[in-house]
């Protein structure tokens, strides 16, 4: 099977199927592994499928070939009518919205509610929901046609309690639907409404470095990417994420730790453009004055982002993960596995 950038829980991996308007994203068997020893879903797997989820645009304008036409932005707030269908033991579904690879705050329906970066819907055994994303674009110039990416997150309200569970197992799995937004007017420069972001990073370093055989044989392999060579590196996109030099799939006890160093890398298909974001409790962490870092991959190079988390700014339990959202239509989007950052009482 061809290497895939996106790691998803689908029926080939465990009893959980997902779809996006008929577009299935299949997890590769060589994708970075997830620990399943304390998977909260484990007890339910014997009963069959854990659930099914599909999501996509509602009643879009279509071309003669039935492809979805770009949406049109004419200034002010934009409304994207959307829908999802779920079945089974999912309990809740959340959505992240990205514009040109950057996290986009929104509110659900025209209610006057505060903007947020992830809205969580409670679901039943069989559930259908029609709603609207309402947002003011925070990027885009007249004449641009940008990716508008909706990323679902399964059971976003779940968090390990370090008593019955200590890892996320297969919760917080994701897949995306990509649409296009054409700008007939510039996005507002100063009047955008933002959701709440988190200030937790310091000493941020962003650099592009040469890919070495040591990086491939050590960092990529340690992250679960097997069989990658300098020759095959151009055929897909690969990421790594470590914490104080270690790959972590479950949790980190921050008790007694003043700092935690995060190192994220992204490399692969030349020309692929991504927005890289880090999230704490489903809110983007601001760094370098923004909520994401824009990178374009180049042949033989790897992007490296290193940052220090000041643990004094974190209380209780916190969910942490990173996303690399494609800003062009020929690349896949990725969400890393969620981990728990916690302090003992």
Secondary structure, DSSP 8 states (H G I E B T S, - for coil): ----S-----TTTSS-EEEBTTB-----TTS-----TT-TTGGGGGGS--EEEEEEESS--B-TTS-B--EEE-SS-EEEEEEEEEEES--EEEEEEEETTEE--BEESSS----BSEEEEE--SEEEEEEEEEE--SS--TT-EEEEEEEEEETTT----SSS-SS-TTTT-EEEEEEEEEESS---SS-------B--EEEEEEEEEE--HHIIIIIIHHTT--S--TTTGGGSEEEEEEETTB--SSEEE-TT-SEEEEEEEEEESTT-EEEEEEEETTEEB-BTTBS-EEEE--TTEEEEEEEEEEGGG--SEEEEEEEEEESSTTS--EE---EEEE---
